[in-house]
Amino acid sequence: MLKLTYFDIDGARGEPARIALSIAGVPFEDDRVPFQDWQRRKPETPFGALPVLEADGKVLAQSNTINRYVGKLANLYPSDPWQAALCDEAMDAVEDIGTQIESTFNLPDDEKKRRREALVAGPISLFLSRLEQRLLANGGKYFADDRLTVADLKVFLWIRHLKSGNLDHVPTDLIDRVAPKLVAHFNRIKEDPGVKAYYARRRSGS
Ligand SMILES: N[C@@H](CCC(=O)N[C@@H](CS)C(=O)NCC(=O)O)C(=O)O
């Protein structure tokens, strides 16, 4: 049995693998670490970070590595090498920009405002519009393989975070202005039957 360990939040780096496994009906233990337990558990992880996936007593770290592995188990990762690379490209792009945003989390308020406004004017807008271009170059519906893959889940979750209003100084309508086709992609993935079923189960607590 697989065990996926991540923080007890419905988003961010551990979430694509949870959704992918759920969509495919692959049984797994959803180990959700309360923040107060993290410092105790951190040294157990390969790189001092989450997510971590365990299979048959072996352990795997790095979110996109886990997404690829889980994507293969769930048939949500392309078998064609070029399509697989396109899937990786989108996931790595989200990591790049996500890491830049993450670096502002613990800044003092005034510095956070300055850094976030600079990110919105620069890299966040750039990554949004370039992801939109890559989506369009690959047919406009999905990032790879003309079907849902773990790349779509990862981009969807990033966009959801940007639109959530939880990131101070990041306007929630930024994406509508900068990359409207990515909004269409966001809505497509949100309405995917597997994704909808996953969140319906989360809401009902089953
Ligand atoms: N490159 C790693 C980064 C992992 C990472 O930074 N995870 C965050 C949560 S999203 C974490 O564990 N933060 C707590 C810490 O670093 O102590 C990956 O993609 O998995």
Ligand as a Chemical Component Dictionary entry (heavy atoms), coordinates in Angstrom:
data_LIG
# 
_chem_comp.id                   LIG 
_chem_comp.type                 NON-POLYMER 
_chem_comp.pdbx_formal_charge   0 
_chem_comp.three_letter_code    LIG 
# 
loop_
_chem_comp_atom.comp_id 
_chem_comp_atom.atom_id 
_chem_comp_atom.alt_atom_id 
_chem_comp_atom.type_symbol 
_chem_comp_atom.charge 
_chem_comp_atom.model_Cartn_x 
_chem_comp_atom.model_Cartn_y 
_chem_comp_atom.model_Cartn_z 
_chem_comp_atom.pdbx_ordinal 
LIG N1  N1  N 0 11.667 20.610 -4.235 1  
LIG C1  C1  C 0 10.832 20.084 -3.200 2  
LIG C2  C2  C 0 10.415 21.206 -2.261 3  
LIG C3  C3  C 0 9.628  20.652 -1.112 4  
LIG C4  C4  C 0 9.193  21.740 -0.135 5  
LIG O1  O1  O 0 9.839  22.803 0.005  6  
LIG N2  N2  N 0 8.105  21.447 0.564  7  
LIG C5  C5  C 0 7.570  22.354 1.556  8  
LIG C6  C6  C 0 6.056  22.251 1.578  9  
LIG S1  S1  S 0 5.298  22.627 0.032  10 
LIG C7  C7  C 0 8.087  21.960 2.921  11 
LIG O2  O2  O 0 8.239  20.794 3.211  12 
LIG N3  N3  N 0 8.300  22.961 3.788  13 
LIG C8  C8  C 0 8.674  22.745 5.174  14 
LIG C9  C9  C 0 10.136 22.834 5.397  15 
LIG O3  O3  O 0 10.919 23.037 4.438  16 
LIG O4  O4  O 0 10.532 22.680 6.567  17 
LIG C10 C10 C 0 9.623  19.377 -3.820 18 
LIG O5  O5  O 0 9.238  19.742 -4.939 19 
LIG O6  O6  O 0 9.057  18.471 -3.199 20 
# 
loop_
_chem_comp_bond.comp_id 
_chem_comp_bond.atom_id_1 
_chem_comp_bond.atom_id_2 
_chem_comp_bond.value_order 
_chem_comp_bond.pdbx_ordinal 
LIG N1  C1  SING 1  
LIG C1  C2  SING 2  
LIG C1  C10 SING 3  
LIG C2  C3  SING 4  
LIG C3  C4  SING 5  
LIG C4  O1  DOUB 6  
LIG C4  N2  SING 7  
LIG N2  C5  SING 8  
LIG C5  C6  SING 9  
LIG C5  C7  SING 10 
LIG C6  S1  SING 11 
LIG C7  O2  DOUB 12 
LIG C7  N3  SING 13 
LIG N3  C8  SING 14 
LIG C8  C9  SING 15 
LIG C9  O3  DOUB 16 
LIG C9  O4  SING 17 
LIG C10 O5  DOUB 18 
LIG C10 O6  SING 19 
# 
